[in-house]
Amino acid sequence: MKKWLQNLVIAFLLMLLFFLPVKNVSGNGIDVSIENQTGFALKGLKISYFYNDKEIKIPSLKPEEHFKINVHPKEPFSETSMKILYTDFEGKHREEVIVGYFEKGYQGSAKVKAKSVDSSGVITFQVEEEIFDYFEALWT
């Protein structure tokens, strides 16, 4: 009987060691920060990714203002990219890729800096992304 109990405890501990690291399988999403360094107010910015029916609206950003959001996709999908969308002064729809590739369960961050706005309303962005697969990060 004592050997049986010992085996049960060992099995429980092994299961615990396996399930603790993978309990949050979906990761923590992608932290997106947007900083306005243009000297002008930015309005009408949105974040979108392919499988999301709704665009994520970003509030107006005054010069030197920051905005942060955690994008944690709930929709079932395999792979997509994330973009920031806006309309320039001439009414043309513009987009800038902020995460080139991610899948369900990926996590990380994207830092977006709006550097300048030209006379047509085209925004120059600087983007830094650090995205990784939750499982890959877990086992490496």
LINCOR-V730291 format. One record per backbone hydrogen bond with DSSP energy under -1.0 kcal/mol. CO is the residue of the C=O (numbers start at 1). NH is the residue of the N-H. E is the energy in kcal/mol with one decimal. If there is no record, write none. Layout:
CO/NH/E
CO/NH/E
//
This chain:
1/5/-2.0
2/6/-2.1
3/7/-2.3
4/8/-2.1
5/9/-2.3
6/10/-2.3
7/11/-2.5
8/12/-2.4
9/13/-2.5
10/14/-2.4
11/15/-2.3
12/16/-2.5
13/17/-2.5
14/18/-1.6
15/19/-2.8
16/20/-2.1
24/27/-1.9
29/108/-1.6
30/71/-3.1
31/110/-2.7
32/69/-2.3
33/112/-3.3
34/67/-2.1
35/114/-3.0
36/64/-2.8
42/61/-2.6
45/58/-2.6
46/85/-3.3
47/56/-3.2
48/83/-3.1
49/52/-2.2
56/47/-2.7
61/42/-2.7
62/65/-2.2
65/36/-2.4
67/34/-3.1
69/32/-3.4
71/30/-2.8
80/102/-2.3
82/98/-2.7
82/99/-2.0
83/48/-2.5
84/96/-2.1
85/46/-2.0
86/94/-3.5
88/91/-1.7
92/88/-2.5
94/86/-2.1
96/84/-2.9
99/82/-2.8
102/80/-2.2
103/106/-2.2
105/134/-1.0
107/132/-2.9
108/31/-2.7
109/130/-3.0
110/33/-2.5
111/128/-2.3
112/35/-2.7
113/126/-2.4
114/37/-2.5
116/124/-2.8
118/121/-1.9
120/89/-1.9
122/118/-2.2
124/115/-3.0
124/116/-1.1
126/113/-2.7
128/111/-3.4
130/109/-1.9
132/107/-2.8
133/137/-2.5
134/138/-1.7
135/139/-1.8
//
